[in-house]
Amino acid sequence: MVGGGAIGLGIAWRLAQRGRDVLVLDRAEPGSGASFHAAGMLAPITEATFGEDALLRLNLASAAAYPDFLRDLAAATGRSLQSGAPGTLFVALDRDQLEALERLYEFQRGLGLGVEWLRGSRCRELEPALHPAVRAGIGTREQEVDPRARAQVQVRDDERRHGVSRRSASAATSCRTFRPRSWAPRR
Ligand SMILES: Cc1cc2nc3c(=O)[nH]c(=O)nc-3n(C[C@H](O)[C@H](O)[C@H](O)COP(=O)(O)OP(=O)(O)OC[C@H]3O[C@@H](n4cnc5c(N)ncnc54)[C@H](O)[C@@H]3O)c2cc1C
Protein backbone atom coordinates (compact mmCIF):
# COMPACT_ATOMS: atom_id res chain seq x y z
CA MET A 1 0.00 0.00 0.00
CA VAL A 2 1.41 3.41 -0.94
CA GLY A 3 0.41 6.18 1.48
CA GLY A 4 -0.65 5.94 5.11
CA GLY A 5 -3.42 8.56 5.19
CA ALA A 6 -7.07 7.98 6.10
CA ILE A 7 -7.56 6.02 2.87
CA GLY A 8 -4.43 3.83 2.97
CA LEU A 9 -4.66 3.12 6.72
CA GLY A 10 -8.35 2.26 6.38
CA ILE A 11 -7.75 -0.19 3.53
CA ALA A 12 -4.70 -1.72 5.26
CA TRP A 13 -6.70 -2.17 8.47
CA ARG A 14 -9.57 -3.92 6.67
CA LEU A 15 -7.18 -6.16 4.70
CA ALA A 16 -5.37 -7.18 7.92
CA GLN A 17 -8.74 -8.05 9.48
CA ARG A 18 -9.26 -10.42 6.55
CA GLY A 19 -5.96 -12.13 7.28
CA ARG A 20 -3.74 -10.39 4.70
CA ASP A 21 -0.20 -9.21 5.39
CA VAL A 22 0.05 -5.58 4.36
CA LEU A 23 3.02 -3.25 4.01
CA VAL A 24 2.22 0.48 4.11
CA LEU A 25 4.89 2.75 2.67
CA ASP A 26 4.80 6.44 3.48
CA ARG A 27 7.25 9.03 2.25
CA ALA A 28 6.75 10.90 5.57
CA GLU A 29 4.87 9.58 8.65
CA PRO A 30 1.51 7.76 8.38
CA GLY A 31 -1.32 10.13 9.25
CA SER A 32 0.75 13.27 8.61
CA GLY A 33 -0.71 14.23 5.21
CA ALA A 34 -4.05 15.86 4.35
CA SER A 35 -5.71 13.52 6.87
CA PHE A 36 -3.86 15.28 9.69
CA HIS A 37 -5.14 18.69 8.63
CA ALA A 38 -8.75 17.77 7.83
CA ALA A 39 -11.56 19.23 9.91
CA GLY A 40 -13.25 15.82 10.04
CA MET A 41 -16.60 16.88 8.62
CA LEU A 42 -18.57 14.05 7.00
CA ALA A 43 -20.70 16.45 5.04
CA PRO A 44 -22.30 15.01 1.89
CA ILE A 45 -25.30 17.35 2.21
CA THR A 46 -23.37 20.57 2.85
CA GLU A 47 -21.09 19.75 -0.07
CA ALA A 48 -23.91 18.73 -2.44
CA THR A 49 -23.87 21.00 -5.44
CA PHE A 50 -25.20 21.30 -9.01
CA GLY A 51 -24.28 18.60 -11.51
CA GLU A 52 -22.72 16.19 -9.02
CA ASP A 53 -25.61 13.75 -8.53
CA ALA A 54 -23.49 10.61 -8.84
CA LEU A 55 -20.91 11.98 -6.39
CA LEU A 56 -23.70 12.92 -3.99
CA ARG A 57 -25.08 9.36 -4.05
CA LEU A 58 -21.62 7.99 -3.33
CA ASN A 59 -21.03 10.52 -0.53
CA LEU A 60 -24.41 9.78 1.10
CA ALA A 61 -23.77 6.02 0.95
CA SER A 62 -20.28 6.53 2.36
CA ALA A 63 -21.52 8.72 5.25
CA ALA A 64 -24.27 6.18 6.00
CA ALA A 65 -21.65 3.41 6.25
CA TYR A 66 -19.37 5.44 8.53
CA PRO A 67 -21.06 4.66 11.90
CA ASP A 68 -20.61 0.91 11.24
CA PHE A 69 -16.94 1.50 10.38
CA LEU A 70 -16.46 3.39 13.67
CA ARG A 71 -18.32 0.65 15.57
CA ASP A 72 -16.00 -2.01 14.10
CA LEU A 73 -12.99 0.12 14.97
CA ALA A 74 -14.23 0.56 18.57
CA ALA A 75 -14.98 -3.16 18.90
CA ALA A 76 -11.47 -4.05 17.69
CA THR A 77 -9.56 -1.45 19.67
CA GLY A 78 -11.70 -0.67 22.72
CA ARG A 79 -11.40 3.00 21.81
CA SER A 80 -14.59 4.81 20.88
CA LEU A 81 -14.36 7.46 18.19
CA GLN A 82 -18.09 7.98 18.18
CA SER A 83 -18.87 10.60 15.64
CA GLY A 84 -20.99 13.52 16.78
CA ALA A 85 -23.58 15.32 14.68
CA PRO A 86 -23.25 18.91 15.86
CA GLY A 87 -24.78 20.40 12.72
CA THR A 88 -23.29 22.43 9.90
CA LEU A 89 -24.04 26.01 8.89
CA PHE A 90 -23.34 27.26 5.37
CA VAL A 91 -23.76 31.04 5.55
CA ALA A 92 -24.02 34.06 3.25
CA LEU A 93 -22.38 37.38 4.07
CA ASP A 94 -23.57 39.64 1.26
CA ARG A 95 -26.26 39.94 -1.38
CA ASP A 96 -24.46 37.91 -4.05
CA GLN A 97 -23.72 35.11 -1.61
CA LEU A 98 -27.32 35.23 -0.42
CA GLU A 99 -28.64 34.71 -3.96
CA ALA A 100 -26.26 31.82 -4.54
CA LEU A 101 -27.19 30.28 -1.19
CA GLU A 102 -30.93 30.52 -1.98
CA ARG A 103 -30.36 28.70 -5.28
CA LEU A 104 -28.32 26.02 -3.52
CA TYR A 105 -30.98 25.61 -0.84
CA GLU A 106 -33.76 25.11 -3.44
CA PHE A 107 -31.57 22.60 -5.28
CA GLN A 108 -30.76 20.64 -2.10
CA ARG A 109 -34.38 20.72 -0.92
CA GLY A 110 -35.49 19.49 -4.36
CA LEU A 111 -33.27 16.45 -3.88
CA GLY A 112 -35.01 15.73 -0.57
CA LEU A 113 -31.90 16.45 1.51
CA GLY A 114 -32.37 17.40 5.17
CA VAL A 115 -31.65 21.12 4.93
CA GLU A 116 -33.18 24.06 6.78
CA TRP A 117 -33.21 27.74 5.78
CA LEU A 118 -32.10 29.93 8.70
CA ARG A 119 -32.23 33.71 9.09
CA GLY A 120 -29.01 35.50 10.04
CA SER A 121 -30.16 36.03 13.64
CA ARG A 122 -30.86 32.29 14.03
CA CYS A 123 -27.42 31.44 12.59
CA ARG A 124 -25.77 33.74 15.16
CA GLU A 125 -27.86 32.22 17.94
CA LEU A 126 -26.57 28.78 16.96
CA GLU A 127 -22.99 30.02 16.47
CA PRO A 128 -22.31 33.27 18.39
CA ALA A 129 -18.81 33.57 16.87
CA LEU A 130 -20.31 34.30 13.42
CA HIS A 131 -19.81 37.76 11.91
CA PRO A 132 -22.73 40.16 12.54
CA ALA A 133 -23.07 40.63 8.75
CA VAL A 134 -24.23 37.03 8.19
CA ARG A 135 -27.52 37.35 6.28
CA ALA A 136 -28.78 33.75 6.27
CA GLY A 137 -27.61 30.17 6.27
CA ILE A 138 -28.39 26.59 5.36
CA GLY A 139 -28.42 24.30 8.38
CA THR A 140 -27.95 20.51 8.27
CA ARG A 141 -27.23 17.74 10.77
CA GLU A 142 -24.11 15.90 9.68
CA GLN A 143 -21.49 13.76 11.39
CA GLU A 144 -17.92 14.54 12.27
CA VAL A 145 -14.94 12.50 13.37
CA ASP A 146 -11.51 13.43 14.74
CA PRO A 147 -9.21 12.40 11.84
CA ARG A 148 -6.00 12.52 13.94
CA ALA A 149 -7.47 10.27 16.65
CA ARG A 150 -8.74 7.91 13.96
CA ALA A 151 -5.29 7.54 12.41
CA GLN A 152 -3.68 6.96 15.83
CA VAL A 153 -6.21 4.27 16.77
CA GLN A 154 -5.65 2.44 13.49
CA VAL A 155 -1.87 2.63 13.72
CA ARG A 156 -1.93 1.26 17.30
CA ASP A 157 -4.28 -1.56 16.36
CA ASP A 158 -2.04 -2.46 13.40
CA GLU A 159 0.93 -2.72 15.80
CA ARG A 160 -1.04 -5.01 18.12
CA ARG A 161 -2.20 -7.31 15.35
CA HIS A 162 1.07 -7.61 13.41
CA GLY A 163 -0.95 -7.89 10.17
CA VAL A 164 0.26 -4.50 8.97
CA SER A 165 3.86 -3.32 8.77
CA ARG A 166 4.65 0.30 8.07
CA ARG A 167 7.71 2.01 6.75
CA SER A 168 8.03 5.77 7.21
CA ALA A 169 10.32 7.94 5.07
CA SER A 170 9.87 5.44 2.20
CA ALA A 171 8.69 7.06 -0.98
CA ALA A 172 7.32 4.87 -3.78
CA THR A 173 8.81 5.95 -7.09
CA SER A 174 6.62 3.90 -9.43
CA CYS A 175 3.41 1.90 -9.21
CA ARG A 176 2.01 -1.05 -11.12
CA THR A 177 -1.78 -1.39 -11.23
CA PHE A 178 -3.00 -4.81 -10.18
CA ARG A 179 -6.50 -5.90 -11.07
CA PRO A 180 -7.63 -9.41 -10.05
CA ARG A 181 -9.62 -11.25 -12.69
CA SER A 182 -12.88 -11.02 -10.68
CA TRP A 183 -12.71 -7.20 -10.75
CA ALA A 184 -12.45 -6.94 -14.52
CA PRO A 185 -15.31 -4.85 -15.93
CA ARG A 186 -17.98 -6.85 -17.76
CA ARG A 187 -18.14 -6.33 -21.51
C1 LIG B 1 -7.32 21.90 5.51
C2 LIG B 1 -8.09 20.67 5.08
C3 LIG B 1 -9.34 20.42 5.63
C4 LIG B 1 -10.07 19.31 5.20
N1 LIG B 1 -11.29 19.07 5.80
C5 LIG B 1 -11.99 17.96 5.44
C6 LIG B 1 -13.22 17.65 6.08
O1 LIG B 1 -13.68 18.35 6.98
N2 LIG B 1 -13.89 16.54 5.69
C7 LIG B 1 -13.40 15.72 4.71
O2 LIG B 1 -14.06 14.70 4.38
N3 LIG B 1 -12.23 15.98 4.07
C8 LIG B 1 -11.52 17.07 4.44
N4 LIG B 1 -10.33 17.33 3.82
C9 LIG B 1 -9.88 16.40 2.76
C10 LIG B 1 -9.26 15.15 3.44
O3 LIG B 1 -8.26 15.56 4.34
C11 LIG B 1 -8.66 14.25 2.37
O4 LIG B 1 -9.62 13.94 1.38
C12 LIG B 1 -8.16 12.93 2.97
O5 LIG B 1 -7.38 13.16 4.14
C13 LIG B 1 -7.36 12.19 1.92
O6 LIG B 1 -6.81 11.04 2.53
P1 LIG B 1 -5.62 10.29 1.81
O7 LIG B 1 -5.30 9.09 2.64
O8 LIG B 1 -5.98 10.06 0.38
O9 LIG B 1 -4.44 11.37 1.76
P2 LIG B 1 -3.34 11.81 2.85
O10 LIG B 1 -3.89 11.89 4.24
O11 LIG B 1 -2.67 13.02 2.31
O12 LIG B 1 -2.35 10.60 2.84
C14 LIG B 1 -1.51 10.35 1.75
C15 LIG B 1 -0.21 9.81 2.31
O13 LIG B 1 0.56 9.35 1.21
C16 LIG B 1 1.92 9.68 1.42
N5 LIG B 1 2.57 9.70 0.09
C17 LIG B 1 2.31 10.54 -0.93
N6 LIG B 1 3.08 10.21 -2.00
C18 LIG B 1 3.81 9.13 -1.63
C19 LIG B 1 4.81 8.33 -2.28
N7 LIG B 1 5.20 8.56 -3.54
N8 LIG B 1 5.34 7.28 -1.59
C20 LIG B 1 4.95 7.02 -0.32
N9 LIG B 1 4.04 7.76 0.34
C21 LIG B 1 3.48 8.80 -0.30
C22 LIG B 1 1.88 11.03 2.15
O14 LIG B 1 3.05 11.24 2.91
C23 LIG B 1 0.62 10.88 3.02
O15 LIG B 1 0.92 10.44 4.35
C24 LIG B 1 -9.56 18.43 4.22
C25 LIG B 1 -8.29 18.69 3.67
C26 LIG B 1 -7.56 19.77 4.11
C27 LIG B 1 -6.18 19.99 3.52
PDBQT file of the ligand as one rigid body, heavy atoms in Angstrom, charges set to zero:
ROOT
HETATM    1  C1  LIG A 201      -7.317  21.900   5.509  1.00  0.00    +0.000 C 
HETATM    2  C2  LIG A 201      -8.090  20.666   5.075  1.00  0.00    +0.000 A 
HETATM    3  C3  LIG A 201      -9.338  20.425   5.631  1.00  0.00    +0.000 A 
HETATM    4  C4  LIG A 201     -10.069  19.309   5.200  1.00  0.00    +0.000 A 
HETATM    5  N1  LIG A 201     -11.290  19.067   5.801  1.00  0.00    +0.000 NA
HETATM    6  C5  LIG A 201     -11.995  17.958   5.442  1.00  0.00    +0.000 A 
HETATM    7  C6  LIG A 201     -13.224  17.647   6.081  1.00  0.00    +0.000 A 
HETATM    8  O1  LIG A 201     -13.685  18.349   6.981  1.00  0.00    +0.000 OA
HETATM    9  N2  LIG A 201     -13.891  16.541   5.687  1.00  0.00    +0.000 N 
HETATM   10  C7  LIG A 201     -13.403  15.716   4.708  1.00  0.00    +0.000 A 
HETATM   11  O2  LIG A 201     -14.061  14.705   4.384  1.00  0.00    +0.000 OA
HETATM   12  N3  LIG A 201     -12.229  15.976   4.069  1.00  0.00    +0.000 NA
HETATM   13  C8  LIG A 201     -11.522  17.073   4.439  1.00  0.00    +0.000 A 
HETATM   14  N4  LIG A 201     -10.333  17.333   3.815  1.00  0.00    +0.000 N 
HETATM   15  C9  LIG A 201      -9.883  16.398   2.760  1.00  0.00    +0.000 C 
HETATM   16  C10 LIG A 201      -9.261  15.149   3.437  1.00  0.00    +0.000 C 
HETATM   17  O3  LIG A 201      -8.257  15.557   4.338  1.00  0.00    +0.000 OA
HETATM   18  C11 LIG A 201      -8.658  14.250   2.365  1.00  0.00    +0.000 C 
HETATM   19  O4  LIG A 201      -9.615  13.943   1.376  1.00  0.00    +0.000 OA
HETATM   20  C12 LIG A 201      -8.164  12.934   2.973  1.00  0.00    +0.000 C 
HETATM   21  O5  LIG A 201      -7.385  13.157   4.136  1.00  0.00    +0.000 OA
HETATM   22  C13 LIG A 201      -7.363  12.187   1.919  1.00  0.00    +0.000 C 
HETATM   23  O6  LIG A 201      -6.813  11.037   2.528  1.00  0.00    +0.000 OA
HETATM   24  P1  LIG A 201      -5.623  10.287   1.809  1.00  0.00    +0.000 P 
HETATM   25  O7  LIG A 201      -5.297   9.093   2.642  1.00  0.00    +0.000 OA
HETATM   26  O8  LIG A 201      -5.983  10.060   0.379  1.00  0.00    +0.000 OA
HETATM   27  O9  LIG A 201      -4.436  11.371   1.758  1.00  0.00    +0.000 OA
HETATM   28  P2  LIG A 201      -3.342  11.813   2.852  1.00  0.00    +0.000 P 
HETATM   29  O10 LIG A 201      -3.888  11.891   4.244  1.00  0.00    +0.000 OA
HETATM   30  O11 LIG A 201      -2.667  13.022   2.311  1.00  0.00    +0.000 OA
HETATM   31  O12 LIG A 201      -2.352  10.597   2.842  1.00  0.00    +0.000 OA
HETATM   32  C14 LIG A 201      -1.508  10.350   1.747  1.00  0.00    +0.000 C 
HETATM   33  C15 LIG A 201      -0.209   9.814   2.306  1.00  0.00    +0.000 C 
HETATM   34  O13 LIG A 201       0.564   9.349   1.208  1.00  0.00    +0.000 OA
HETATM   35  C16 LIG A 201       1.915   9.676   1.420  1.00  0.00    +0.000 C 
HETATM   36  N5  LIG A 201       2.566   9.695   0.094  1.00  0.00    +0.000 N 
HETATM   37  C17 LIG A 201       2.308  10.544  -0.926  1.00  0.00    +0.000 A 
HETATM   38  N6  LIG A 201       3.085  10.215  -2.002  1.00  0.00    +0.000 NA
HETATM   39  C18 LIG A 201       3.815   9.133  -1.633  1.00  0.00    +0.000 A 
HETATM   40  C19 LIG A 201       4.813   8.329  -2.283  1.00  0.00    +0.000 A 
HETATM   41  N7  LIG A 201       5.201   8.563  -3.538  1.00  0.00    +0.000 N 
HETATM   42  N8  LIG A 201       5.338   7.282  -1.594  1.00  0.00    +0.000 NA
HETATM   43  C20 LIG A 201       4.952   7.016  -0.316  1.00  0.00    +0.000 A 
HETATM   44  N9  LIG A 201       4.036   7.764   0.344  1.00  0.00    +0.000 NA
HETATM   45  C21 LIG A 201       3.477   8.797  -0.303  1.00  0.00    +0.000 A 
HETATM   46  C22 LIG A 201       1.875  11.033   2.146  1.00  0.00    +0.000 C 
HETATM   47  O14 LIG A 201       3.052  11.242   2.911  1.00  0.00    +0.000 OA
HETATM   48  C23 LIG A 201       0.622  10.876   3.023  1.00  0.00    +0.000 C 
HETATM   49  O15 LIG A 201       0.917  10.438   4.345  1.00  0.00    +0.000 OA
HETATM   50  C24 LIG A 201      -9.563  18.430   4.216  1.00  0.00    +0.000 A 
HETATM   51  C25 LIG A 201      -8.292  18.686   3.672  1.00  0.00    +0.000 A 
HETATM   52  C26 LIG A 201      -7.560  19.771   4.106  1.00  0.00    +0.000 A 
HETATM   53  C27 LIG A 201      -6.182  19.993   3.521  1.00  0.00    +0.000 C 
ENDROOT
TORSDOF 0
